[in-house]
């Protein structure tokens, strides 16, 4: 229900939460830090689910917000570089457009890029961008299976693997040399694998449970992921080269969403389904931070509303989230 102009903060060593300023805005979804963390792009929803929601941009320092592109219907936004945004339109077309942080406006008209997948797939696209902003990787077919493809700024499409399988949540390593992903087997069970782009080899990270949503540490040495083991769901961490065995950080009867690492590698943030309240009300989602060293979980943002999809800023001082 609110967009946070100054995100609540807590010192890395613990202590009281400092509440920030808030600006009343419509329901928000899919926050994305851009311009080096100075601005946050998000969808402002008047309905749930968000249909025909305008894309807005919020300056973190001033709290000023405005509609980013009032004349463009957008389904997905990604940052392709310091001044370029990749957007997926409502019709499934993939386009690039320049963004000017000084004015908080887009410049010129979107440039159409050849879509790496059918329009009905790209409307719910799951793709990632390389650290240099030159290429993207995305599933190129429906849920039954497809290849992964690279897409450069000119719109050229090239296969990554050249074979069809069910790939989900591809995530490029910080150095751009590897791709972590969830791959499903013949029984439709998901496991975490890492693909080395240069050697063209796979390393299997998980072999138990159903594992999903891999996330690279900022130094590229560790992977965190969510895994269903029996009737419990947990967050696990493993070295990307398997030099050390995986270890559970936290296991319980909760639902975990995408994970985000703090830049210093000390914390993982996510949102979990909090227990139903004592009066019988529905459960809500809270944002938590989990210590990578100890596994201790701390509630960062809770309360009667839903707080979801946290993302650390590049300097680690802020968390953008939807509420």
Buried (B, 14 or more C-beta within 10 A) or exposed (E): EBBBBBBBBBEEEEEEBEEBEBEEBBBBBBBBBBBEBBBBBBBBBEEEEBEEBBBBBBBBEEBEBEBBBEEBEBBBBBBBBEBBBBBBBBEBBBBBBBBEBEEBBBEEEBBEBEBBBEBEBBBEBBBBBBEEBBBBBBBBBEEEBBBBBBBEBEBEBEEBBEEEBBBBBBBBBEEBBBBBBBBBEEEEEBBBBBBEBEEEEBBEBBEEBBBBBBBBBBBBBBBBBBBBBEEEBBBBBBBBEEEEEBEEBBBEEBEBBBBBBBBEBEBBBBBBBBEEEEEEEEBBBBBBBBBBEEBEBBBBBBEEBBBBBBBBBEEBEBBBBBB
